[in-house]
Amino acid sequence: MNRSWLSIVIAAVFEVMWVIGLKHAASPIEWTGTVIAIFISFYLMIKAGEKLPVGTVYAVFVGLGTTGTILVDAFIFKQPVSVMTIVFLGILLIGVMGLKLSSDGKKESEVK
């Protein structure tokens, strides 16, 4: 996995952190952490967009962030998850993998 794809994965992790922070932050320190996570998340996504197709970067970023947020809600915050949610998450992840595979054939320099 090259650096740009790794940046997207790390950006998605920070996306999950700030989305959770928006809901659960209660103190100035927690809000500061949420804002920092927003900046890191978008910075990494923007940097990846300089090397990879922007549409693919955004779709993978949002897909991974959505999946991560739902999983954290389910496992940490004990939110119920329906079978349909799991089915649609699977479809989403298949789409994300397809986007990554479809842009792997292009060299980073060709995209820019």
N, C-alpha and C positions, 0 to 999 in steps of 0.2 A: 504494500500500500504506500503510495507516495505521500509527500507532505501535504499536498492540497486536500486529498481525501481525509487524511488524519485531522487536518484543521476543521473539516466539516463535522467529523465525529465529535471532536472536542467542543466545537461550537454548539452542537446539539446537546451535549451534557450540560453546558452552561445555560442553554435555553430552558432545559428542565428545571434547573436551579432557580432561574429568575421567575419562571411561571409559578412555581411553588411559593417563591418569595412574595409574589404579588398577592397571593391568597393568605399566606400565613404570617407574614412579617408583622411584628407588633412593636418592636423597639427601634430606635434610631440606628443601632448597629445592624440589625437584621435588614432594615431598609437600605442601608449603605451597601451591604453585601448583595442585595437584590440589584441595585443600580450598577455595581461593579460587574456582576454576572451579565447584565444586559450589554454593557460595553464590550466585554470580552467576547461574548457570543457573536455580536454583530461584527466586531473587528475581524474575528477569524473567518466568518462567512464572507465578508467583503474581500479579504485577502485571497481566499480560495477562488472567488469569482474572477480574480485577475488572471488565473491560470486555467480554469475550467469553464465550460459553458455556464453562464449565469442561471439560466432556467433550470439546469440540472442541479447546480449547487443549491438553489433555493428549494427545489422540490425534495432533495435528499435531506437537507437541513430541517425542513418542516416535518417531513415524514418521520425522521428519527426522533425529533423533539416531541412530536405527538405520541409516538409509541412509548418513549421514555416517561412522559408525563402520566400516561394512563397506567403504565406498570408501577410507577412510584405510588400513584393514588391507590392502586389495588393492594400492593404489598406492604407499604408503609402506613398509609392512612386508612387501610381496610375498607376502601370503597368497593361496592359490589360491581362485578364485571359480568355482563351477559355473554352468552354464546355468540350472539351476533356481533358484539364488540370485538371478540377474539377473531371471528371470521373476517371482519372488515380490516382489522389490524394486520392480519395475514396478507390480505389483498394489497394493503398499503405497502407492506414490506416487500412483497413481490415486485411491485411497481418501482420502489426505490432501488432494489437490486438490479432490475432491468435497466433503469436509467444509468446506474453506475457501469454496468456491463456495456451498454451501448456507447458510452463515451470513453471507455478504456482503449478502444482501438485508435483514438486520436492522440497524437502526441501533444503535450501541453503547448509547445511552441506553435503548432498548427492552429490551435484554438485562438490564441492571442492574435 
